[in-house]
Amino acid sequence: MLSVTAVALLGMTLIQPLAAQSTTLRVLVHQNPPMVEFMEAFNEQFQANNPDIAIDMSVVNANDLSTVTQTRLSANDIDVIDMFGFSNAAQPYMANVDPPNWQQLADAGLLMDLTDQPFVANYDEATIADAGTYNGRVYSINLGRVSYSGIFYNMDLFTENNVTVPTTWDELVVACETFTAAGIPCMTAGGRDGWPIFVGAYGLIGALYPDQAALVEGLWTGTTTWNDEQALEMWSKMQVYTRDMIESGASGIAGDAAPGRFASGAVAMFPGGTWYAPAIESAEPEFEWGYIPFPGSDNAEDNQYLFGKYDQGWAVAANTPNAEASMAYLAAFSEPENYQAFVNAVGFIPTQPTAQLDTRLGEQVAPYLANFRVGFEQYWVAPRGVGQYANPWASYFQPFGTFDDPQTLADTVQADLQSGLDAASN
C-alpha cells in the first residue's frame, strides 16, 4: 500500500490495471528509503498506464548492488538495473589494477547500448558523458549528483560577527580566527567516524588541483607526487584545517550527530556533502544556512567549483527478453514531470537541465552547478600493493591521526604510493 506522500510525489491519481499483465519487468534498486518509496508509487502508476506490464522490483543494500547486479545479469533474470554513476575506470596509463564492475559488465556485452534512445536527450550532455558513457557509447542514464566539497555556514553568526563569507584560503583562515576569538568554534565534523574529516577536505584538494583527472594521471605517471611543492601546500593547509579549524572534541562526534550540532548554532561552519542538508533542516527547520565551495586556494577563481559524484542511474540488461517494456519504463521515468517528482523526493542535484531542486540546498548550489566537476576519488584507482597511507587524507594529521609534520606525512604517502607503482611496472 502506497503512502499518501508517495502518491503525491507523482501528482497523479492511481487507478487499477485494466487488463491482465503479459510481461513482467524485473527491476533492481538499492536501499534508499525516499527513492524506494518514490519507485513504488511510480511503478503502480506505470502499471496503470501500461496494464500489460507488471513490475517486479527487488531492493538490496547499496553495498550489495554491484555483486547482485553481476549475478543476475549472468543469470539473465533482470531487466532494468539501478547503477551508480560510472567511475574509477581503468585507464590505459594504469597497470596492475582491476576494472570496476560496470566496466567489466560493458566489456562483457551485458549492458544494453542506449545511445540512440530518445529519452537520453532529456539529460544534460555532461552527465551522460561523465556518468554513463564508455568507449563512446551510452550504457546508463544518471539521475542525480551530490557534492562533497563544500562548507555549510551559519548565516546569522557570520552577520553577528561581521565576517564576510570567505572566497580564498586566507579569508577562511581569518574567518576562523575571528570566530575563535569570539569564543565560537569555527568548524565541526563527525570525527568519530573518521571519513567525514578527509571528505570534508576534498574541496581543498579540488581547489589546488581543479583538474582531478589530470591529478590522477600525474600520480600514476610520476609527473605529480604527493611530496612535491604543490602537494606540500595541500598538506600544510590540511594540517591547519584539522588542528586549528575543526573544534576541539570533534573526534568524539559521530557522523550522524554533526549536522545537528551545526544546526544548533554552536559552530560557524560544517564542511561536508550536500547529503547533510535534509538532516540540518530536520534538526532546525528555521535555521538560516548557506553552502559554498571550500576556498582552499589563495586564488578566488580556483574556488568556484563543486566537486562530487554521480549517484543512482538506470541501465538495461543487453540480453533482456523485455527490451520494449524496458525502454518504455525508462522513457516514462525520464519524462520531465516524473523526473522532477523524483528529484523532489530524493533531493539529488538534478541531471536534467529542465529540473530544479526547489529547496534551500537547491538555491545554494545553483550558482555553482555549471562548475560541477567529478572528484578525485571517482577517478583514482590504486595499484595493487600500495601502502596504508597512499591517500590524500587530512585525517592522517593529529588529533585524528598520528602525524604532526606535513613533510613527514608527504614523504610517507608518496612512499606508500610508490611501492604500488613500482610493483605495477614490474
C-alpha positions in Angstrom: 0.0 0.0 0.0 1.4 3.4 -1.0 1.6 6.3 1.4 -0.2 9.5 0.7 3.2 11.2 0.4 4.4 8.7 -2.2 1.3 9.1 -4.3 1.6 12.9 -4.1 5.1 12.8 -5.4 3.8 11.8 -8.8 0.9 14.2 -8.7 -1.4 11.6 -10.2 -4.3 9.5 -9.2 -3.6 5.8 -9.2 -6.0 3.5 -11.0 -6.2 -0.2 -11.2 -4.8 -2.0 -14.2 -7.5 -2.7 -16.8 -6.1 -6.0 -18.2 -4.1 -8.9 -17.1 -0.3 -8.4 -17.3 1.5 -10.4 -20.0 5.1 -9.0 -19.3 6.9 -9.0 -16.0 9.6 -6.3 -15.9 12.3 -7.1 -13.3 13.8 -4.0 -11.7 16.7 -3.9 -9.3 17.3 -0.9 -7.0 19.4 -0.2 -3.9 18.0 0.6 -0.5 17.4 4.4 -0.1 14.1 4.9 1.7 12.9 8.1 -0.2 13.9 6.6 -3.5 12.2 3.2 -2.8 9.0 5.0 -1.7 9.0 7.0 -4.9 9.7 4.0 -7.1 6.8 2.1 -5.5 4.5 5.0 -6.5 6.0 5.3 -9.9 5.7 1.5 -10.5 2.0 1.5 -9.7 1.3 4.4 -12.0 3.4 2.9 -14.8 1.4 -0.4 -14.4 -1.8 1.6 -14.5 -0.8 3.2 -17.8 0.7 0.0 -19.2 -1.7 -2.7 -18.0 0.1 -5.4 -19.9 3.3 -4.9 -17.9 3.8 -5.9 -14.2 6.8 -4.6 -12.3 8.7 -6.9 -10.0 11.1 -4.6 -8.1 13.9 -6.0 -5.9 15.6 -3.9 -3.2 19.2 -4.7 -2.0 21.7 -2.9 0.2 23.9 -0.4 -1.6 27.0 -2.4 -0.7 25.5 -5.5 -2.3 24.2 -3.8 -5.5 27.3 -4.4 -7.6 27.5 -8.2 -6.7 23.8 -8.8 -7.1 23.8 -7.0 -10.5 26.6 -9.1 -11.8 25.0 -12.3 -10.6 21.5 -11.5 -12.0 22.9 -10.3 -15.3 24.9 -13.5 -15.7 21.7 -15.5 -14.9 19.7 -13.4 -17.3 17.0 -12.8 -14.8 17.0 -9.0 -14.6 15.8 -6.2 -17.0 16.3 -2.7 -15.6 19.2 -2.1 -13.2 19.9 0.7 -10.7 23.6 1.5 -11.4 25.7 4.1 -9.7 27.5 6.7 -12.0 30.4 5.2 -13.9 33.6 5.9 -12.0 37.1 4.6 -11.4 37.6 3.3 -14.9 40.9 1.6 -15.5 42.8 3.9 -17.8 45.5 3.0 -20.4 48.2 4.5 -18.3 47.3 2.2 -15.3 48.7 -1.2 -14.8 48.1 -4.0 -12.3 44.5 -2.8 -11.5 41.1 -4.4 -11.7 38.5 -2.6 -13.8 35.3 -1.6 -11.9 32.3 -3.8 -12.1 30.4 -1.6 -14.6 33.4 -1.6 -17.0 33.6 -5.4 -16.8 29.9 -5.7 -17.5 30.1 -3.4 -20.5 33.2 -5.2 -21.9 31.4 -8.5 -21.5 28.5 -7.2 -23.5 26.0 -7.4 -20.6 24.7 -3.8 -20.7 22.4 -2.5 -23.5 23.6 0.3 -25.7 21.2 3.2 -25.0 23.0 5.8 -27.2 20.2 6.2 -29.7 17.2 6.1 -27.3 15.2 9.4 -27.4 15.0 9.8 -23.6 18.8 10.1 -23.3 18.4 13.7 -24.7 16.4 14.6 -21.6 19.6 14.6 -19.5 22.4 17.1 -19.8 25.3 16.2 -22.0 28.0 16.5 -19.3 26.1 13.9 -17.1 25.8 11.5 -20.0 29.5 11.8 -20.8 30.7 11.7 -17.2 28.5 9.1 -15.7 27.1 6.8 -18.3 29.3 6.7 -21.4 32.0 4.1 -22.2 34.0 3.9 -25.4 31.8 6.5 -27.0 28.6 4.6 -26.3 25.9 5.3 -23.6 25.1 2.5 -21.3 23.4 4.3 -18.4 21.4 7.4 -17.7 22.3 9.0 -14.5 19.6 10.6 -12.3 21.4 12.8 -9.8 24.6 14.1 -8.3 25.9 15.1 -4.9 28.7 17.4 -3.9 31.0 16.7 -1.0 33.4 19.6 -1.4 31.5 22.4 0.2 31.1 24.1 3.5 27.8 24.8 5.3 27.9 28.1 7.1 25.7 29.8 9.8 24.4 33.0 8.2 23.4 34.6 11.5 26.8 34.0 13.1 28.6 35.5 10.1 26.4 38.6 10.2 26.6 39.0 14.0 30.4 38.8 14.0 30.9 40.9 10.8 32.6 38.0 9.0 32.5 38.0 5.2 31.8 34.7 3.5 35.3 33.5 2.5 36.3 33.1 -1.1 40.0 32.4 -0.6 42.1 30.4 1.8 43.4 33.5 3.6 39.9 34.7 4.1 38.9 31.4 5.5 41.8 31.5 8.0 40.8 35.0 9.1 37.2 34.0 9.5 38.1 31.0 11.7 40.4 33.2 13.8 37.6 35.8 14.2 35.1 33.2 15.4 37.7 31.5 17.7 38.5 34.9 19.3 34.8 35.4 19.9 34.5 32.0 21.7 32.8 30.3 18.8 34.2 27.1 17.3 34.9 27.6 13.7 34.0 24.1 12.3 32.6 20.9 13.4 32.7 17.4 11.8 31.9 13.8 12.6 35.4 12.9 13.6 34.5 9.7 15.5 33.6 8.1 12.2 36.9 9.1 10.6 35.8 9.6 7.0 34.0 12.9 7.5 37.3 14.5 8.2 39.0 13.6 5.0 35.8 14.0 2.9 35.5 17.5 4.5 38.8 18.4 2.9 38.0 17.1 -0.6 37.2 20.7 -1.6 40.6 21.8 -0.5 42.2 19.2 -2.8 39.9 20.3 -5.7 40.8 23.9 -5.2 44.5 23.2 -5.5 44.1 20.6 -8.3 41.0 21.7 -10.3 41.6 19.1 -13.0 41.1 16.0 -10.9 41.5 13.5 -13.8 44.9 15.1 -14.6 45.9 14.8 -11.0 45.2 11.0 -11.1 47.2 10.6 -14.3 50.1 12.6 -13.0 50.3 10.5 -9.9 50.4 7.3 -12.0 52.9 8.6 -14.5 55.1 10.4 -11.9 54.7 13.9 -13.2 52.9 14.7 -9.9 53.9 13.4 -6.5 52.3 13.7 -3.0 55.5 15.3 -1.7 56.2 17.9 -4.4 55.9 21.6 -3.8 52.2 21.8 -4.7 51.3 18.8 -2.5 53.2 20.3 0.4 51.0 23.3 0.2 48.0 21.0 0.3 49.3 19.0 3.4 50.2 22.3 5.2 46.7 23.6 4.7 45.2 20.3 5.7 47.1 20.5 9.0 45.6 23.9 9.7 42.2 22.6 8.8 42.4 19.6 11.2 44.4 21.3 14.0 43.1 24.9 14.0 39.7 25.0 12.2 37.8 21.9 13.4 36.6 22.3 17.0 38.3 20.5 19.9 36.4 17.4 20.7 35.2 16.7 17.2 36.9 13.3 17.4 34.1 12.3 19.7 31.3 13.4 17.5 29.5 10.8 15.4 29.0 11.4 11.7 25.2 11.5 12.1 25.4 13.8 15.1 27.5 16.5 13.3 24.6 18.1 11.3 22.5 18.6 14.4 25.4 20.2 16.2 25.9 22.6 13.4 22.1 23.3 13.2 22.1 24.1 16.9 24.1 27.3 16.2 27.1 26.2 18.3 29.6 26.4 15.5 30.1 28.7 12.5 30.8 26.1 9.7 30.4 22.5 8.8 32.4 21.1 5.9 30.7 18.2 4.2 28.5 16.8 1.5 25.2 18.1 0.3 23.5 14.9 1.6 23.7 16.5 5.1 21.2 19.2 4.1 18.0 17.2 5.0 19.4 16.4 8.4 20.2 20.0 9.1 16.8 21.2 8.1 15.1 18.4 10.1 17.1 19.4 13.2 16.2 23.1 13.0 13.7 23.9 10.2 14.1 27.7 10.7 17.9 27.7 10.8 19.5 30.0 8.2 22.5 28.4 6.5 24.4 28.7 3.3 26.6 26.3 1.3 29.8 27.4 -0.5 32.7 25.7 -2.3 35.7 25.1 0.1 38.0 28.0 -0.6 41.3 26.1 -0.5 43.2 28.2 -2.9 44.7 31.7 -2.4 43.2 32.5 -5.9 39.4 33.0 -5.7 39.0 31.8 -9.3 40.1 28.4 -8.2 37.5 28.2 -5.6 34.4 28.3 -7.7 33.9 24.6 -8.3 31.8 22.0 -6.6 33.4 18.5 -6.7 31.3 15.4 -6.2 30.0 12.3 -7.7 27.1 10.9 -9.7 24.6 8.7 -7.7 21.9 6.5 -9.0 21.3 5.7 -12.7 19.4 3.3 -14.9 21.0 0.6 -17.1 19.3 -2.2 -19.0 20.4 -5.8 -19.5 21.7 -6.4 -23.0 20.0 -9.8 -23.2 16.7 -8.8 -21.7 13.7 -10.5 -23.4 11.7 -7.4 -22.4 13.6 -4.7 -24.3 10.5 -2.9 -25.4 9.0 -2.7 -21.9 12.4 -1.6 -20.5 12.6 1.2 -22.9 9.0 2.3 -22.1 9.9 2.2 -18.4 12.9 4.5 -18.8 11.1 6.7 -21.2 8.3 7.2 -18.7 10.7 7.8 -15.8 12.6 10.4 -17.9 9.5 12.5 -18.7 10.3 15.9 -17.1 7.4 15.9 -14.7 8.2 12.4 -13.4 11.9 13.2 -13.1 11.1 16.4 -11.3 9.0 14.5 -8.8 11.9 12.1 -8.3 14.3 14.9 -7.6 11.9 16.4 -5.1 11.6 13.1 -3.4 15.3 12.2 -3.0 17.0 15.6 -3.0 19.6 14.9 -5.7 21.2 17.8 -7.6 19.3 17.3 -10.9 20.9 15.9 -14.1 18.0 17.1 -16.4 18.5 20.7 -17.3 14.8 21.5 -17.1 14.6 20.2 -13.5 15.1 22.3 -10.4 15.9 21.4 -6.8 13.2 23.5 -5.0 14.9 23.6 -1.6 17.3 25.8 0.3 20.1 23.4 -0.9 19.0 23.9 -4.5 19.1 27.6 -4.0 22.6 27.5 -2.5 24.2 25.2 -5.1 22.5 26.8 -8.1 25.3 29.4 -8.8 27.9 26.6 -8.9 26.1 23.9 -11.0 27.8 25.0 -14.2 31.1 24.4 -12.4 30.3 20.9 -11.1 33.2 18.5 -11.5 33.8 14.9 -10.8 36.0 14.4 -7.7 39.4 12.7 -7.3 38.2 9.5 -5.7 35.9 8.9 -8.6 38.9 8.8 -10.9 41.5 7.2 -8.6 42.3 3.6 -8.9 45.2 2.4 -6.7 47.7 -0.1 -8.0 47.9 -3.3 -6.1 50.5 -3.3 -3.3 50.2 0.3 -2.2 50.9 1.1 1.5 48.3 2.1 4.0 48.9 5.8 3.7 48.6 6.1 -0.1 45.7 8.6 0.1 45.4 12.4 0.3 43.6 12.3 3.6 43.6 15.2 6.1 42.6 12.7 8.8 46.2 11.5 9.0 47.0 14.6 11.0 46.6 14.9 14.7 44.2 14.9 16.6 42.5 12.4 14.2 45.7 10.6 13.2 49.3 10.4 14.3 51.2 12.8 12.0 52.2 16.3 13.1 54.6 17.3 10.3 53.5 18.0 6.7 56.8 17.0 5.2 57.0 13.7 7.0 53.4 12.8 6.1 54.0 13.8 2.4 57.0 11.6 2.2 55.2 8.7 3.8 52.2 9.0 1.5 54.4 9.2 -1.6 56.5 6.2 -0.5 53.4 4.1 0.1 52.0 5.0 -3.3 55.4 4.4 -5.0 55.5 0.8 -3.6 52.4 0.0 -5.6 53.6 1.9 -8.7 56.9 0.0 -8.6 55.1 -3.3 -8.4 52.8 -2.3 -11.3 55.8 -1.5 -13.5 57.5 -4.9 -12.9 
